[in-house]
């Protein structure tokens, strides 16, 4: 497949994040960006976000319960 070079200006922090994330995945920045665009265009990203939202909605009570348990003062017991 033929490659085309693109130029884009982004904030330094965004560029650093892209470089770090690409390195974490073992990809070049160009391949990482290509993957992001393909996932977005295919709807994969939207489906993943929707699935995460459904999961959270379905299990919200469990998360609320765990959060309340963390906030509750811990009882101290005398020895």
Residue pairs with C-beta under 8 A, 6 or more apart in sequence:
10 18
18 29
18 32
18 33
19 29
21 32
22 28
22 29
22 31
22 32
25 32
27 35
38 44
39 45
40 46
56 63
